[in-house]
């Protein structure tokens, strides 16, 4: 079992896809890929289809609404 979890936002973009490839090929990490469209190659990651700019997809976006994002230790 992986000891660390890595969440890659924008997994179909240039930097996000490189991060997905890097961490996805590492057995030490569980990788979750966030993007609107599924990447061509997930490199072993799990894909979550989400638009982070859409409040319908991500209702925790606004702190003004009294909602807070989940606790993340590192963001790529």
C-alpha positions in Angstrom: 0.0 0.0 0.0 1.2 3.5 -0.8 2.4 5.5 2.1 1.6 8.9 0.5 -1.2 10.3 -1.6 -0.5 12.9 -4.3 -3.4 14.9 -5.9 -2.5 16.4 -9.3 -4.8 19.2 -10.3 -4.8 20.0 -14.0 -3.6 16.6 -15.0 -4.1 17.2 -18.7 -1.9 20.3 -18.8 1.8 20.5 -19.5 3.0 20.6 -15.9 0.2 18.5 -14.4 0.8 15.7 -17.0 4.5 15.7 -16.2 3.7 15.5 -12.4 1.2 12.7 -13.2 3.8 10.7 -15.1 6.5 11.3 -12.4 4.3 10.3 -9.4 2.2 7.8 -11.2 5.2 5.6 -12.0 6.3 5.7 -8.3 5.0 2.7 -6.2 5.4 4.8 -3.1 2.5 7.1 -4.0 -1.2 6.8 -4.5 -2.0 9.3 -7.2 -5.3 11.0 -7.9 -5.6 13.0 -11.2 -8.0 16.0 -11.3 -9.1 17.4 -14.6 -12.2 18.1 -16.7 -11.1 15.5 -19.3 -9.5 12.1 -18.7 -5.7 12.2 -19.6 -4.7 9.8 -22.4 -2.4 7.9 -20.0 -3.1 7.8 -16.2 0.2 6.1 -15.4 -1.6 4.1 -12.7 -3.5 7.1 -11.2 -7.2 7.3 -10.4 -9.0 10.0 -12.4 -11.6 12.4 -10.9 -13.5 14.4 -13.6 -13.9 17.9 -12.0 -13.8 21.5 -13.1 -12.2 23.3 -10.2 -13.5 26.7 -11.5 -17.1 25.5 -11.3 -19.0 25.9 -8.1 -21.3 23.1 -9.2 -18.4 20.7 -9.4 -16.5 22.1 -6.4 -18.9 23.7 -3.9 -16.2 24.1 -1.3 -14.6 26.9 -3.5 -16.0 29.8 -1.5 -14.9 30.6 2.0 -17.5 33.4 1.9 -20.2 30.7 2.0 -18.7 29.3 5.2 -17.1 26.4 3.4 -13.5 25.4 3.7 -11.4 23.3 1.4 -10.1 20.0 2.6 -6.8 19.9 4.5 -4.0 19.6 2.0 -0.4 19.4 3.0 1.1 20.1 -0.4 -0.4 21.3 -3.7 1.2 20.9 -7.1 
